[in-house]
């Protein structure tokens, strides 16, 4: 089934008190507080998986930019490069040290077109070489104070004239007026709005497969065949892979017909970043429940039928079976979900229409078989010249295949 997941967003206002962006905040439950037992790196990883790789950041931020916290580990792992530069602002946490490695990462992100912000900034001369790459600096007015912040803003402008400044923890109208007079461009705090909670659903993932993927990540060269097998056996991973491809980060020149094609399309560097993010984010989740098992069995069953009937459609059939239960898992209309995925027309048609295509017939056959409608199963299978015995054989092979990792 699906996990209930929570994200908080806090609006950021300009001088006219219009919302211009949102800061996204990780939450581990319905209480609107940051969980004490989650470190910054894990929180960011989970936040990205729950937003960008599930329903999309833009759905939470109403197509406004999202400020997302990144720890030193996240920066050095190059996780920001997994996100479209036009949708986010990289908010560097105050605990990050101004080292040579971090400076090199700032340069890389800046030249790649990303906007960088310094969170809860406390002025230190060691940060001077970084200012030329920084678009936004945030000052906690409860900690720094208006006058000290104004002095630091003047110093930063000497290194980057077009740098913008955000006043955090603006708690009342008087503080807003003082911050505005001091030259702040943006404002955030309880005076405007407390963080809003956003709840959604997320598919669970298979811990064994994630561990196996993590082991593959440790190798000098990725084994694309193995990685493809792992993704094919986990609905969560397959869904997020296609969401990532369709996120706007990379140009899409053709629709994806298979998991392998999607993985090869990404290439080794992007796959390493994606696997690192997914494993960091969801290794703590429980193993899949029955609904995920059913989707995996359907995928293999449809693939086996097409392998015998129309081999050129076997990979399309696999994805159609795998994604056939997404509406039940995510509690969203299937057509709405499929719109976010770069799938071929053959797959979309099989999942959303009644057209009697080979893939649609294969999918209908397995659905009838699951319901115990033996006569109707036989009638449906005959459309592709299969007997009921053939269907039983395909189903047993699919079950064995889906359970393969459970016995490892």
C-alpha positions, 0 to 999 in steps of 0.5 A: 500500500502507500505510506502517508507522508508529510511536507511543510512549506513556509511562504517567502514574501517580497516587499509588497507582501506577495508570495514569491517562493516557498521554503520546503521543510521535512516533516516525519508526521502530522505534527508540524515540527522537525523530527529530532531523530533525523539528521540534515542529510537524511531529511533533505534526501527524504524531502527530495524523494517525497516531493520532486520524485513523487508528485513534483515540487511544483505541485507543492509550491504552485510553480514558485521556486522552492528553497531546499536545505542542503547539508555539506554531505548533500553538497559534496554528493552533488545532490542539487544537480538532480533537480531542475535549476529553474525550480529550486534555490539551494539553501546551504545550511549554517553548519556547512564550513567554508572549505575548499571543497565547498567553494569548488561545489559553489563554483560548479553549481553557479556555472551550471545556472543554480541559485545559491542561498546561505541559510541563517548566515553568521558573518565570517570573513572566511566566506568572502570568496563565496559571496560572488556565487551567492544569490541570496543571504538569509539572516535570522533576526532573532539571532543577529539583530537588524543593525548587525545584519545591515552591516553584514549586508553592506559588506556582502554587497561589496563582493556581489552588488546584486545579492538579495537578502531575506529576513527570517523570523519576522514575528510582528509588524514592527519587525517587518517595518524595521527589516524593510527599512534596513534594505531586506528584499524578502521576508519570512516568519510567523508574522506572515504565516506559519509553515503549512502542512502538505500530506500525500501518499508514497509507494513503499520500497523493497529494502532488500533491493535497495541494499542490493542497489547500494552495493552496485553503487559501490562498484567502480563500474555500474552493471546496467543489467543488474540495476535494470533487474532491481528497478524492474522488481520495485514499483517505487523505484521504477516510478521515481526513475520515470518521474526524474526523467520527466522532471525537466532536468534533462531533454526528452527526445523520445518516450520511454518504452522500458526501464532499461532504456530509461536507465541507459538514457540517464547514463552512469553519472546521473544513475549514481546520483539517483541511486545514492539519493533513493537508497539514502532516503528510503532504506529505512522503509518496510518491505512492500505490502501485497499491493506492490507484490500484485503490481510486480506479478502483473508486470512479469505476467504481461511481459511473458504473454507478449514475449510469446505473442508480440515480442516487440511489445514485451517491455511496454507490457511490463511497464503497463502491468507495473503501473496498473495499480498506481491509482490505488497505491497513490490515491490519485486518478491514474490518468493524472499520475500517468501525465507525469511520466514519459511513457509510450502511447502503447502503455498509456492506451493499455492503462486508460482505454478499452481498445483491445490492443495486445497489451490491454488483453494481457492486462485484462487476462491477469486481472480476471485471473486474480479475481478467480473468473476462470471462464472469463480468463480463458475467453480473454486469453483466447484472443491472443491464442493462449489456453488457460493452462498457458495462463496458469504457467505464465502466472506461476513464472511471474510469482516465482520471479516476483518472489525471487528477492524475498528468498535471497 
